[in-house]
Amino acid sequence: MTDETLEPETAVARSAVQMGNAGGDAVEPAVSIRASGTQMGNAGADAVEPAVSIRDEGRGQATAEEADAEPDAPFIAPVAMEDDPDEIFPGDRGTLDPEVRRVLVHVLQRRFLSADNRAEWAVLLEHQQLIESRMHDLYLRLVVDLGRGVAYKQQVRSDEFEVPILLKDAPYNRTETLVLVHLRTVFQRESAAGEPAPRIDIEDVEQTVLSYLTDADGSTARQQKAIRAALDRLDREGVIDEETLGRYRISPLVEVVLSAEKLAELRAWLREQAAQQAAHAEKAQKETTP
């Protein structure tokens, strides 16, 4: 791609012999130049064809170039801007190929990029360094997990210099966290048993998560609605994939979202919550017992 713009102009160099009048019938860009007496020398490096027709009066015949030229053919055939192979849109100054740009945008746009999309994954691996370079310009880090077949971005943070924050944290709420813990537990158990693609039904998720919710979380119908909303969000993010109505395949992304260390921490928190709920229930029962 070049920044130069071609203009339909013609630079004509004058020879040592003075140029005569081309005649009243001469119409640009066809310019007739005749050499009187002696043959005209080189017109110079700035001369541009085919706007110049050079004849030798001694021979009275056109040069071979003039004979072969098509007088009605334009110097440069017009090309529509949208057909310019070096520009995707008017004024485009980007240097990446279209497929690389799309993958870069998808990495920035989505939470994860999965190897299940083979075309995008192949482009990502082939141009990984180039995509990383563009992301580093934005203070973002590209993480490519070949083992799990996922790629995702991280915000670069530093205590040594100021970093403008582009990515905003979107924490999971209580119900979403409970759903994640259950999905992560099932994935860990099924993977250890040799299941390459663990699956789970919505009834299983609801039964487990509802056991951790209390009256403070609303009615049962409200709690079920919150659980389904949590599953919808995780489906959009690629953590799970709804293969059929109410049945989900758990993606290896769940291990990225919830590490083993975080899972252990949340499990301890859930056990503590369960113990507190049991203690409150026992106390309430004693107070109501005559």
C-alpha positions as CSV (number, residue, x, y, z in Angstrom):
1,M,0.0,0.0,0.0
2,T,1.3,3.4,-0.9
3,D,0.4,6.9,0.2
4,E,1.1,8.4,-3.2
5,T,-1.8,9.4,-5.4
6,L,-1.4,9.2,-9.2
7,E,-2.6,12.3,-11.0
8,P,-3.5,12.3,-14.7
9,E,-0.8,14.9,-15.6
10,T,1.9,14.8,-18.3
11,A,5.4,16.3,-17.9
12,V,7.0,17.1,-21.2
13,A,10.7,17.9,-21.6
14,R,11.6,20.4,-24.3
15,S,14.4,19.5,-26.7
16,A,17.2,21.7,-27.9
17,V,15.0,22.5,-30.9
18,Q,12.2,25.0,-30.2
19,M,8.8,23.3,-30.0
20,G,6.4,24.6,-32.7
21,N,2.7,25.2,-32.5
22,A,0.7,22.0,-32.2
23,G,-2.1,23.5,-34.2
24,G,-5.6,24.7,-33.4
25,D,-7.0,21.2,-33.7
26,A,-4.7,19.7,-31.0
27,V,-6.7,18.4,-28.0
28,E,-5.1,17.3,-24.7
29,P,-3.9,15.0,-23.6
30,A,-2.8,14.2,-27.2
31,V,0.1,16.6,-27.8
32,S,1.9,16.5,-31.2
33,I,5.6,17.6,-31.1
34,R,7.6,17.9,-34.3
35,A,11.3,18.2,-34.7
36,S,12.5,20.5,-37.5
37,G,15.6,19.6,-39.5
38,T,17.1,17.0,-37.2
39,Q,15.7,14.2,-35.3
40,M,14.5,15.2,-31.8
41,G,16.5,13.7,-28.9
42,N,15.3,12.1,-25.8
43,A,12.4,13.9,-24.2
44,G,13.8,13.3,-20.8
45,A,13.0,11.1,-17.8
46,D,9.9,13.2,-16.9
47,A,8.1,12.5,-20.2
48,V,5.0,10.4,-19.6
49,E,3.2,8.4,-22.3
50,P,0.8,8.3,-24.0
51,A,0.0,12.0,-23.8
52,V,2.9,12.7,-26.1
53,S,3.1,11.8,-29.8
54,I,6.5,12.4,-31.4
55,R,6.9,12.5,-35.2
56,D,10.0,12.8,-37.3
57,E,9.4,15.3,-40.1
58,G,12.3,13.8,-42.1
59,R,10.3,10.5,-42.3
60,G,6.8,11.9,-42.0
61,Q,5.7,8.8,-40.2
62,A,4.7,8.1,-36.6
63,T,7.1,6.3,-34.3
64,A,6.6,2.6,-33.6
65,E,5.3,3.5,-30.1
66,E,2.6,5.7,-31.6
67,A,1.6,3.2,-34.2
68,D,1.0,0.5,-31.5
69,A,-0.7,2.8,-29.0
70,E,-4.5,3.0,-28.8
71,P,-5.3,6.7,-28.9
72,D,-8.6,6.3,-27.0
73,A,-7.1,4.2,-24.2
74,P,-6.7,6.2,-20.9
75,F,-3.3,6.5,-19.3
76,I,-4.6,4.9,-16.0
77,A,-7.7,2.8,-15.9
78,P,-10.0,4.1,-13.1
79,V,-10.4,1.7,-10.2
80,A,-13.2,2.1,-7.7
81,M,-12.0,2.7,-4.2
82,E,-13.9,-0.2,-2.8
83,D,-11.9,-2.5,-5.2
84,D,-8.5,-1.3,-4.0
85,P,-6.9,-4.4,-2.6
86,D,-4.7,-2.4,-0.2
87,E,-7.6,-0.6,1.5
88,I,-10.5,-2.2,3.4
89,F,-12.3,1.1,3.8
90,P,-11.7,4.7,2.6
91,G,-8.7,6.3,4.3
92,D,-7.5,2.9,5.7
93,R,-4.0,3.2,7.1
94,G,-3.9,-0.3,8.7
95,T,-1.3,-2.8,7.8
96,L,-2.8,-6.0,8.9
97,D,-4.5,-8.4,6.6
98,P,-8.3,-8.6,6.9
99,E,-8.4,-12.0,8.6
100,V,-5.8,-11.0,11.1
101,R,-7.7,-7.8,11.9
102,R,-10.9,-9.8,12.6
103,V,-9.1,-12.2,15.0
104,L,-7.5,-9.2,16.8
105,V,-11.0,-7.6,17.2
106,H,-12.5,-10.9,18.4
107,V,-9.8,-11.3,21.0
108,L,-10.5,-7.8,22.3
109,Q,-14.2,-8.1,22.0
110,R,-14.8,-11.5,23.5
111,R,-13.8,-12.9,26.9
112,F,-12.2,-16.0,25.3
113,L,-11.2,-17.3,21.8
114,S,-11.6,-21.1,21.6
115,A,-9.6,-23.6,19.5
116,D,-13.0,-25.0,18.5
117,N,-13.1,-22.2,15.9
118,R,-10.4,-23.7,13.8
119,A,-10.1,-20.9,11.2
120,E,-9.6,-18.2,13.8
121,W,-7.4,-20.3,16.0
122,A,-5.1,-21.1,13.0
123,V,-4.8,-17.3,12.2
124,L,-4.1,-16.5,15.8
125,L,-1.2,-19.0,16.1
126,E,0.2,-18.0,12.7
127,H,0.2,-14.3,13.6
128,Q,0.5,-14.5,17.4
129,Q,3.5,-12.2,17.7
130,L,1.9,-9.5,15.5
131,I,-1.3,-9.7,17.4
132,E,0.5,-9.6,20.7
133,S,2.4,-6.5,19.5
134,R,-0.8,-4.6,18.8
135,M,-2.3,-5.6,22.1
136,H,0.8,-4.6,24.0
137,D,0.4,-1.1,22.5
138,L,-2.9,-1.0,24.5
139,Y,-1.3,-2.4,27.7
140,L,-3.0,-5.7,27.2
141,R,-1.4,-9.2,27.5
142,L,-2.4,-12.1,25.2
143,V,-2.5,-15.5,26.9
144,V,-2.6,-18.5,24.7
145,D,-3.3,-21.8,26.5
146,L,-2.5,-24.5,24.0
147,G,-3.3,-27.3,26.5
148,R,-6.9,-26.1,27.0
149,G,-7.2,-24.6,23.6
150,V,-8.2,-21.1,24.7
151,A,-6.8,-17.6,24.3
152,Y,-7.7,-14.6,26.4
153,K,-6.5,-11.1,27.3
154,Q,-5.3,-9.7,30.6
155,Q,-4.9,-6.1,31.7
156,V,-1.3,-5.1,32.2
157,R,-0.8,-3.5,35.7
158,S,2.3,-2.0,37.2
159,D,3.3,-0.3,40.4
160,E,6.3,1.3,38.7
161,F,4.5,3.4,36.1
162,E,1.0,4.5,35.4
163,V,-1.0,2.2,33.1
164,P,-4.3,3.4,31.6
165,I,-6.8,0.7,32.4
166,L,-8.8,-0.5,29.3
167,L,-10.4,-3.7,30.7
168,K,-13.0,-3.2,33.4
169,D,-13.6,-6.0,35.9
170,A,-17.0,-7.6,35.7
171,P,-17.3,-9.7,38.9
172,Y,-19.7,-12.6,39.2
173,N,-22.5,-12.1,41.7
174,R,-23.3,-14.6,44.4
175,T,-25.5,-16.9,42.3
176,E,-23.1,-16.9,39.4
177,T,-20.3,-17.8,41.7
178,L,-22.2,-20.7,43.2
179,V,-23.0,-22.0,39.7
180,L,-19.3,-21.6,38.7
181,V,-18.2,-23.6,41.8
182,H,-20.5,-26.4,40.9
183,L,-19.5,-26.5,37.3
184,R,-15.9,-26.5,38.2
185,T,-16.4,-29.3,40.7
186,V,-18.2,-31.4,38.1
187,F,-15.6,-30.7,35.5
188,Q,-12.8,-31.7,37.8
189,R,-14.5,-34.9,38.9
190,E,-15.5,-36.0,35.4
191,S,-12.2,-35.1,33.8
192,A,-10.4,-37.2,36.5
193,A,-12.6,-40.1,35.5
194,G,-11.5,-39.8,31.9
195,E,-14.5,-37.9,30.5
196,P,-13.1,-35.5,27.8
197,A,-16.3,-33.3,27.6
198,P,-18.2,-33.3,30.9
199,R,-21.9,-32.4,30.6
200,I,-24.5,-31.3,33.1
201,D,-28.3,-30.8,33.2
202,I,-29.9,-27.6,34.5
203,E,-31.8,-29.6,37.1
204,D,-28.5,-30.8,38.6
205,V,-27.3,-27.2,38.8
206,E,-30.5,-25.9,40.3
207,Q,-30.7,-28.6,43.0
208,T,-27.1,-27.9,44.1
209,V,-27.2,-24.2,44.0
210,L,-30.6,-23.9,45.7
211,S,-29.1,-25.7,48.7
212,Y,-26.8,-22.8,49.3
213,L,-29.3,-20.1,48.9
214,T,-31.5,-18.7,51.7
215,D,-34.7,-16.8,52.1
216,A,-32.7,-13.7,51.9
217,D,-32.1,-14.5,48.2
218,G,-35.8,-14.4,47.5
219,S,-38.4,-17.0,46.7
220,T,-37.6,-20.3,45.0
221,A,-38.9,-19.0,41.7
222,R,-36.7,-15.9,41.9
223,Q,-33.7,-18.1,42.8
224,Q,-34.3,-20.4,39.8
225,K,-34.6,-17.3,37.6
226,A,-31.2,-16.1,38.9
227,I,-29.6,-19.5,38.3
228,R,-30.9,-19.5,34.7
229,A,-29.6,-16.0,34.2
230,A,-26.2,-17.1,35.5
231,L,-26.1,-20.1,33.1
232,D,-27.0,-17.7,30.2
233,R,-24.1,-15.4,31.0
234,L,-21.6,-18.3,31.3
235,D,-23.0,-19.7,28.0
236,R,-22.3,-16.3,26.3
237,E,-18.8,-16.2,27.7
238,G,-18.1,-19.7,26.4
239,V,-17.7,-21.4,29.8
240,I,-20.5,-23.7,28.9
241,D,-22.3,-24.6,25.7
242,E,-26.0,-25.4,25.6
243,E,-26.1,-28.4,23.3
244,T,-29.8,-29.2,23.8
245,L,-32.4,-27.4,25.9
246,G,-31.3,-27.5,29.5
247,R,-28.2,-29.7,28.9
248,Y,-24.8,-28.1,28.8
249,R,-21.2,-29.1,27.9
250,I,-18.7,-27.7,30.3
251,S,-15.7,-26.1,28.6
252,P,-12.1,-26.2,29.8
253,L,-12.5,-22.5,30.2
254,V,-14.1,-23.1,33.6
255,E,-10.5,-24.0,34.8
256,V,-9.3,-20.6,33.6
257,V,-12.2,-18.7,35.2
258,L,-11.9,-20.6,38.4
259,S,-8.4,-21.8,39.3
260,A,-7.8,-24.7,41.6
261,E,-6.7,-22.3,44.3
262,K,-9.7,-20.1,44.0
263,L,-12.0,-23.2,43.9
264,A,-10.5,-24.4,47.2
265,E,-11.0,-21.0,48.7
266,L,-14.6,-20.8,47.6
267,R,-15.3,-24.3,48.8
268,A,-14.1,-23.4,52.3
269,W,-16.3,-20.3,52.2
270,L,-19.3,-22.5,51.2
271,R,-18.6,-24.9,54.1
272,E,-18.5,-22.0,56.5
273,Q,-21.7,-20.6,55.1
274,A,-23.4,-24.0,55.4
275,A,-22.2,-24.4,59.0
276,Q,-23.5,-21.0,59.9
277,Q,-26.9,-21.8,58.3
278,A,-27.1,-25.0,60.2
279,A,-26.3,-23.3,63.5
280,H,-29.0,-20.6,62.9
281,A,-31.6,-23.3,62.0
282,E,-30.8,-25.3,65.1
283,K,-31.0,-22.2,67.3
284,A,-34.3,-21.2,65.7
285,Q,-35.7,-24.6,66.3
286,K,-34.7,-24.5,70.0
287,E,-36.3,-21.1,70.4
288,T,-39.6,-22.3,69.0
289,T,-39.6,-25.6,70.9
290,P,-41.6,-25.4,74.1
